[in-house]
């Protein structure tokens, strides 16, 4: 199909970002952040001219390749917004919203990478099955070697995808594996999530948002150990000297608690809304804490443009969070640091 005939082609593309695409295996596709009437932004499929006027999708094997292409394209964000909008005030607000939308999208990927690295690390002592000990039916014998290589890295998984063979296997016994089905979008997605979820005792078929919330809770004690690192203490001391009390890194929040004994504590971030994980963060918003909840919901912007203030809460099964006295309510700004920092910090600690 010609590029000018593609859906939403007339809507200006302000920025692009890689999204994981599931079908037979998974790859990275660029998606376009489109500008619609009333300054509404939405992610749509991104296509470019193949040189003959026809549409071509931007598909990459690795996230790094896709992110390089996205960074190159996104250097022109400000110029595109100025071309699309005449009102200077609207230009400024749209630039802010686009940048925060990109931050939100990158944060999801950074957090999943952190969770996968930690899943492998916390299962490092599990025995790796020998190649010859795997029990495979004759029809899937050719998958013995790639399955063995996968289990050397993640011996805990119960699902395994092999895109080159368009096949998905599942574990039915300690060493026994059987053919589950031909790879499709659902199975590819479950197999990817399996490498993360199963490392914490969950399934790749479980609800992904709920699973990641449970994983954050498991990682919270691990994150608390970061407070013992001299490098982290220095980072937090510098933040306090700038008047900061809340730092967001990946899926965790370093929170300076002044109610009682002043000290830094670690909380986890919660989903911003029921609208999905791609919700736009409202970075100029604040967090109003009326309780001592373990979860921090960051300020977010609803699809209708409504700006919602951040807050603290407990998870559903924790019971009601201990309330603060109204005189001790705190309204705090927050700062988001690079999610890769948390991955680096976790790498400095050996999981016990």
Secondary structure, 3 states (H helix, E strand, C coil): CEHHHCCCCCCCEEEEEEEEEECCCEEEEEEEEEEEHHHEEEEEECEEECCCCEEEECEECCHHHHHHHHHHHHCCHHHHHHHHCCCHHHHHHHHHHHHHHHHHHHHHHHHHHHHHHHHHHHCCCCCCCCHHHCEECHHHHHHHHHHHHHHHHCCCCCEEEEHHHCEEEEECCCCEEEEEEECCHHHHHHHHHHHHHHHHCCCCCCCHHHHHHHHHHHHHHHHHHHHHCHHHHHHHHHHHHCCCCEEEECCEEEEEECCCCCEEEEEEECCCCCCCCCCEECCCCCEEECECCCEEECCEECCCCCEECEEEECCHHHCCCCECCHHHCEEECCEEECHHHHHHHHHCCCCC
